[in-house]
């Protein structure tokens, strides 16, 4: 399926899912009931961020390239903060309760760091991208009728 990705909406949904998992960590629920689903959600978030980073890096003609890069990097930061919370000893999904959790978190962290580096390397600061005006002063004056 090769559909166009709406970055803004997709990032919004991913951030909601991240917040939902963060909220789950704070609630007093039986973690074992939610463990498989939570790990599946983390896998989904990571794979979706991977697809989005791949699409972003493949298309150099985004109109709001810097904004989209910042949004993707922010989503990656939110994801890494969630992984940190899950690694915490006080987390209901900590290594003490679920020994395989750390293996999953290490995998997701490694993937996230790779994406962050790729996005940062592909991002050009706004002041560098505006080296030449889109419309020259002469063209602008001509368009506005002020010769």
C-alpha positions in Angstrom: 0.0 0.0 0.0 1.8 3.1 -1.2 -0.5 5.9 0.0 0.5 9.4 0.9 1.2 9.8 4.6 -0.3 12.7 6.5 2.6 13.5 8.8 0.8 15.9 11.1 -2.1 13.6 11.8 0.0 10.5 12.1 2.3 12.1 14.6 -0.7 13.4 16.5 -2.0 9.8 16.8 1.4 8.4 17.8 1.8 11.0 20.5 -1.7 10.1 21.8 -0.7 6.4 21.9 2.5 7.3 23.8 0.5 9.3 26.3 -2.0 6.5 26.7 0.9 4.1 27.6 2.4 6.7 30.0 -1.0 6.9 31.7 -1.2 3.1 31.9 2.1 3.2 33.8 0.6 5.4 36.4 -2.6 3.5 37.0 -3.0 0.7 39.5 -4.0 -2.2 37.1 -2.9 -5.8 36.7 0.1 -5.2 34.3 0.1 -8.8 33.2 -3.2 -8.2 31.5 -1.9 -5.3 29.4 1.7 -6.5 28.9 1.4 -8.1 25.4 -0.8 -5.3 24.2 1.6 -2.6 25.5 4.6 -4.3 23.9 2.6 -4.6 20.6 1.8 -0.8 20.9 5.5 0.0 21.3 6.3 -2.2 18.3 3.6 -0.4 16.3 4.8 3.1 17.4 8.4 2.2 16.5 7.6 0.7 13.1 5.3 3.6 12.2 8.0 6.1 13.1 10.4 4.0 11.0 8.0 4.3 8.0 7.6 8.0 8.5 11.3 8.6 8.8 11.9 6.6 5.6 9.2 8.5 3.7 10.5 11.8 5.0 14.1 11.1 4.1 13.1 9.9 0.6 11.2 13.1 -0.2 13.3 16.2 -0.3 10.4 18.4 -1.7 8.3 18.7 1.5 6.9 22.3 1.7 7.4 22.4 5.5 10.4 20.1 5.6 11.9 21.7 8.8 8.6 21.6 10.6 8.0 18.0 9.7 11.6 17.1 10.8 11.0 18.9 14.2 7.7 17.1 14.6 9.2 13.7 13.9 12.1 14.4 16.2 9.7 15.5 18.9 7.7 12.2 18.5 11.0 10.3 18.8 11.8 12.2 22.0 8.4 11.4 23.4 8.9 7.8 22.5 12.4 7.7 24.2 10.9 9.3 27.3 8.3 6.5 27.4 11.0 3.9 27.1 12.9 5.5 29.9 9.8 5.4 32.1 9.3 1.8 31.3 12.9 1.0 32.2 12.5 2.6 35.6 12.4 0.2 38.5 9.1 1.6 39.7 7.4 0.8 36.4 4.9 -2.0 36.4 6.7 -3.3 33.3 10.2 -3.1 34.8 12.7 -5.9 34.3 11.9 -7.1 37.9 8.4 -8.1 36.8 8.9 -8.9 33.1 12.5 -10.0 32.4 12.1 -9.7 28.6 11.1 -6.0 28.8 14.6 -4.7 28.8 15.4 -6.6 25.6 12.4 -5.0 23.9 13.2 -1.6 25.2 16.9 -1.9 24.1 15.7 -2.8 20.6 13.3 0.1 20.4 15.9 2.5 21.8 18.4 1.4 19.2 15.9 1.9 16.4 14.9 5.3 17.7 18.5 6.5 18.0 19.2 5.4 14.4 16.1 7.3 13.2 17.0 10.4 15.2 20.5 10.5 13.8 19.2 10.1 10.2 16.6 12.9 10.7 19.1 15.3 12.3 21.6 14.6 9.5 19.0 15.3 6.8 17.6 18.4 8.5 19.0 21.8 7.3 18.5 24.7 9.7 16.0 27.2 8.4 18.5 30.0 8.0 20.6 27.8 5.7 17.6 26.8 3.6 16.7 30.4 2.9 19.8 31.4 1.0 18.0 32.7 -2.0 14.7 34.5 -2.1 11.9 32.7 -4.0 10.9 36.0 -5.7 13.5 38.6 -6.4 13.0 42.2 -5.3 12.6 43.3 -9.0 9.9 40.6 -9.6 8.2 41.6 -6.4 8.1 45.2 -7.4 6.8 44.3 -10.8 4.1 42.1 -9.4 3.0 44.8 -6.9 3.2 47.5 -9.6 5.7 49.7 -7.7 8.4 50.3 -10.2 
